[in-house]
Amino acid sequence: MADAPGTVKTDPPTWEDATRAAPLSVIWPLLGRHVAFHRRLVDLTASVKAALLLSQSIYWTRHGRDITQNGGWFHKTTEQWSLETGLSPKEQAKAREVLKALTLIAERRMGIPARLQFRLSPEELGARLSDRIVGQYDRADWSDMLVVAELLGPSVAYHRALAGIAGGVHGGLMLSRALYLTRLQRRRQLDAWICNSAARWSEEIGLTRREQETARRELTRVGIWEEALRGIPPSLVARVRLDCLLALLTDSRPVASDAAGQSDVQVRVDATGKPSQNGDSRLWHPHILESPNPPLLVRPFRQHSFAQNAGSLIEHSTSETVQPQDAGVGANARTTLAGGGGELIFPERMLPEEREAARRLLRHCGEQSQSLLDELAGRLRTRSVRSSPVAYLRGLIARAATGSFVPEVGLRIAAERLQREKEANERWQRDVEERRLAAERATPEYQARALAERERIRNLLEDLKQRMGTGKQP
């Protein structure tokens, strides 16, 4: 069976490659949700950044709340576009000019104070795309998933969190694709080297040769990109330094720009605390503790980065019982914080790789670490977490860093855990006492005393029977 394009099979995995697999499973929870970047839109707009902005506009036109009631108009601020895509205000302005020139996006200012709103032109987009693919589409039907998939073509997962590390959208897009190829290599038990030519990179993500060179140079400068010459004739291969990337993702202070993807942007509310109207798409931000809308169900099962990480998912936080002090602590329920001098109790709903990612994020939180985890466990129990647990925890850590974190549902989780620990400690003490008594009963001295006591009681009973038979007072 031939290997997929963009991969290269060389020597069997080495020890160095095996050590890189563990950080990869921890990196994915830290990335958060991704943006679906449609490569075909680069050919349409002749700009990667305009294609990225258009991809997000398509998403909110299809999935945004109140879009139909507002005639397709949705509201976005410059900060929200930056949080979603990583584009700077200047880059956004240039991308919007490109899209307006193609009549793919319309803009208007509405409301008091005036707010900038956008509307996608599905008919124009469908007409322009239909000229480039097989088939005729006089009118794009965005409710038909098959039509949409055929028009837009395959998408590339773009992680907004990587744009800040890679120095921009181009580097973030290239690093996102490289991580996907690295993960694919792991699943096929190949090495971590990626053999992609400049033409192949352009075909997959739309970057020109000059844009690729700039992105690679910036990734190398940061220390998360490595290149080498392999084969005969030699060809340029590259791989991501996962250990350095993991350090950059966990050592940096959590900021608002860490939020990424379709569900990681803050909900806009008015002075009364109600969600804003007028076509606001109302993106969900993991930093929000209380949802203004009824919470959605938390999916009971999630994808595992690796098959060996699959484990049982339980509603409760921590284990139901506390192990005796001489029996150790369960590895699945507690983890010692590196350098923190204490044990952390994670929600059982978190996957192993998510716990490792959370442990790295909590390294600098000190005594607040357990309170943050308790709050996360409470939110998972009430099904208020719409993003990943790691993304929600990152938002809690950001609040704690600014001093605005106030535990709410986490107080109940902590009280329940203390009560369970108290009951388990009492049961443990009873078990210890029973074991001590059982060991004491097994000694010859105790058995001799028990035999003598039984003999004394038997003599007393015999004497009592004799007294009662002769009519004497006992």
C-alpha positions, -999 to 999 in steps of 0.1 A, spaced: 0 0 0 14 34 -10 20 61 15 -1 92 14 14 123 -3 35 144 20 49 115 40 82 97 38 91 63 53 127 58 62 142 39 91 122 22 119 112 45 148 141 53 171 142 59 208 143 97 201 111 93 180 94 73 207 101 101 233 84 126 209 51 107 209 42 116 244 43 154 240 22 151 209 -7 137 229 -4 165 253 -2 192 227 -35 186 211 -57 195 241 -36 227 245 -44 238 209 -81 242 215 -107 242 187 -95 247 151 -107 269 122 -117 251 90 -95 268 64 -107 261 28 -77 259 5 -99 264 -26 -107 300 -14 -70 309 -18 -73 305 -55 -105 325 -55 -91 355 -35 -54 352 -43 -47 358 -6 -43 333 23 -54 359 48 -85 369 28 -93 332 24 -90 327 61 -114 356 68 -138 343 42 -137 308 57 -148 322 91 -175 343 74 -188 311 57 -189 293 91 -209 320 108 -232 324 79 -240 287 82 -239 283 120 -243 317 136 -272 324 158 -300 348 146 -283 349 112 -316 341 94 -336 365 114 -311 393 106 -310 387 68 -276 371 69 -259 399 88 -236 392 117 -215 414 140 -178 411 146 -154 435 162 -117 437 153 -108 420 185 -131 391 178 -117 386 143 -82 386 158 -92 361 185 -106 338 158 -81 341 130 -50 357 144 -51 385 118 -40 419 129 -62 450 124 -41 460 93 -43 425 79 -80 424 85 -85 457 66 -66 444 36 -85 411 36 -118 429 38 -109 451 9 -101 420 -12 -134 404 -3 -154 436 -9 -137 440 -43 -149 405 -52 -184 414 -39 -182 383 -16 -186 403 16 -208 434 23 -204 457 53 -227 482 71 -228 501 104 -260 497 124 -272 505 159 -264 531 186 -235 531 190 -228 521 155 -214 486 151 -198 471 120 -218 441 106 -209 418 77 -229 397 53 -217 370 30 -230 368 -6 -237 330 -10 -249 335 -46 -217 353 -57 -195 328 -39 -213 299 -54 -211 313 -88 -174 320 -86 -167 286 -71 -188 268 -97 -167 282 -124 -136 265 -110 -151 230 -104 -171 205 -123 -209 212 -121 -232 241 -125 -246 259 -95 -269 288 -103 -276 293 -66 -257 278 -36 -279 260 -11 -260 263 22 -284 240 40 -273 211 17 -241 198 32 -232 178 1 -234 210 -21 -214 230 4 -187 203 7 -184 200 -31 -182 238 -35 -157 245 -8 -136 214 -12 -115 198 16 -105 220 45 -73 223 65 -74 225 103 -58 259 114 -51 264 151 -53 300 161 -31 293 192 -2 285 169 -3 319 151 11 337 181 39 312 185 48 311 148 48 348 143 17 352 122 -10 335 102 13 320 76 35 303 101 5 292 122 -11 276 91 21 258 81 27 246 117 -9 234 119 -5 214 88 29 200 99 14 189 132 -14 171 114 11 153 91 32 144 122 2 129 139 -6 109 107 30 97 107 26 85 143 -6 66 136 12 48 107 42 41 129 65 62 107 92 86 118 84 123 124 101 137 93 78 153 67 89 153 30 69 181 14 82 201 -15 74 238 -19 48 228 -46 32 204 -22 30 230 6 14 254 -18 -11 228 -30 -21 220 6 -22 254 23 -19 279 -5 13 297 6 37 309 -21 73 300 -21 83 333 -5 57 330 21 68 295 29 104 306 33 94 334 56 73 310 77 100 284 79 126 310 89 104 323 117 96 287 129 133 279 129 141 311 148 116 302 175 132 268 178 102 245 169 112 237 133 140 214 122 152 207 86 176 182 71 186 166 38 178 130 33 179 104 6 196 100 -27 193 124 -44 190 145 -12 156 161 -6 147 186 21 127 171 50 114 189 81 99 180 115 84 198 144 103 199 177 74 188 199 92 194 232 100 230 224 64 236 211 50 221 243 72 243 264 60 274 245 24 264 248 26 258 286 52 283 298 35 314 283 10 333 303 -26 327 294 -40 356 275 -72 363 256 -56 354 223 -53 318 235 -89 314 227 -94 299 192 -119 283 170 -156 286 165 -165 281 201 -138 301 219 -147 338 216 -164 357 243 -201 363 243 -210 400 240 -236 411 265 -253 444 271 -257 464 304 -285 442 315 -264 410 312 -284 397 283 -268 386 250 -266 413 224 -289 411 194 -288 426 159 -272 396 143 -244 390 168 -230 356 162 -224 353 200 -192 332 200 -186 312 231 -155 321 251 -140 296 276 -133 323 301 -170 328 307 -181 310 339 -218 314 336 -236 309 303 -264 334 296 -281 306 276 -291 271 286 -260 249 285 -255 223 259 -249 187 266 -213 177 271 -203 149 248 -198 118 270 -169 105 248 -142 124 230 -115 114 205 -82 101 220 -50 112 205 -37 76 210 -55 44 215 -37 35 247 -50 67 264 -86 55 263 -100 52 298 -133 51 316 -152 84 318 -171 90 351 -194 119 360 -179 125 394 -148 144 403 -120 123 418 -124 87 430 -152 78 454 -128 65 481 -95 76 495 -67 50 496 -51 43 530 -20 62 536 1 31 535 -15 19 502 -6 49 481 -27 71 459 -44 60 427 -25 73 396 -57 80 377 -73 102 404 -43 122 417 -12 136 402 17 153 420 23 188 407 58 191 395 76 214 420 43 222 436 46 202 468 12 186 468 -13 164 450 -39 176 425 -72 158 421 -84 160 385 -120 155 372 -125 119 361 -140 131 329 -106 145 317 -86 122 294 -50 113 304 -35 137 278 -58 164 290 -47 159 326 -10 162 316 -18 194 297 -37 207 327 -8 198 350 16 218 329 -7 248 328 -12 248 366 25 247 374 26 284 384 -9 286 401 3 274 435 -24 269 461 -52 279 437 -45 249 415 -70 226 433 -97 253 435 -94 258 397 -97 220 391 -127 218 415 -144 246 396 -137 228 363 -151 196 378 -183 214 389 -188 229 355 -183 195 338 -208 180 362 -234 207 353 -226 204 316 -217 240 313 -184 235 294 -189 237 256 -152 239 248 -126 214 258 -118 210 295 -83 223 289 -95 254 271 -120 261 299 -93 256 325 -70 280 306 -98 306 310 -100 300 347 -63 304 350 -64 336 332 -90 349 356 -69 338 386 -39 356 371 -59 389 371 -74 383 405 -110 380 393 -114 342 399 -141 335 425 -149 298 430 -186 290 427 -196 254 420 -161 243 429 -169 249 466 -195 221 465 -171 198 448 -144 205 475 -170 200 503 -181 167 488 -146 155 484 -138 164 520 -169 145 532 -159 115 511 -124 116 525 -137 119 560 -160 89 556 -133 69 539 -109 78 567 -134 65 592 -138 33 573 -101 29 570 -97 34 608 -124 8 614 -106 -16 591 -73 -10 608 -88 -17 642 -105 -48 629 -72 -60 614 -54 -53 647 -80 -72 667 -79 -101 643 -41 -102 645 -43 -101 683 -68 -129 685 -45 -151 664 -16 -149 691 -11 -179 715 -13 -156 745 -47 -143 735 -60 -178 728 -47 -190 761 -65 -161 779 -97 -168 760 -95 -205 769 -90 -197 806 -119 -172 805 -141 -198 789 -131 -224 815 -138 -199 843 -173 -191 829 -180 -228 825 -170 -234 862 -193 -206 873 -222 -221 854 -216 -255 869 -215 -240 904 -247 -221 896 -265 -253 885 -254 -271 917 -266 -243 939 -300 -242 921 -304 -280 924 -298 -280 962 -320 -250 968 -292 -228 980 -290 -191 972 -267 -184 943 
